[in-house]
Structures are given as structure tokens and as C-alpha cells.
Amino acid sequence: MEQSDKMMKIAKQLAVMHSFEALIAMRAAKKRGKSPVKYFLLTSVFGVFVLVPLLRKPKLGKESKAVDI
């Protein structure tokens, strides 16, 4: 019985971690011009294996404007 309790605790922790990672991925995808829903779902399932490559992609930059002095 002790082994199953330990496995349940690990499963709950994993679900919580993936939920937070998915929220981070959703925000990062939006900043990079990707589909937030797609990355939310992918990160919910695969976790850090989707999140890290996404965070390594460059953010969309704002258009630079000429400055008059």
C-alpha cells in the first residue's frame, strides 16, 4: 500500500508541474507569434520537452522607429 501512495503523490506533483509549465508555454508562445493553445496542450502532455525549445526561440520584436534629435 505504501508504494501506491508514493506513486499517487508523484502523479499529483507531475500534474501540477505540467499545468504551470503549460501556462508558461502559453504566454511564451504568444510572445513568439505561435499558437498559445497548441503549446498549452503540447506542454500539458510533454512538459519541459516542449517548453525549453519554445523559450529558446526569439521573441517577436517591436518595429523600431526612427528617432529625430
Secondary structure, DSSP 8 states (H G I E B T S, - for coil): -HHHHHHHHHHHHHHHHHHHHHHHHHHHHHHTTS-HHHHHHHHHHHTHHHHHHHHHS------------
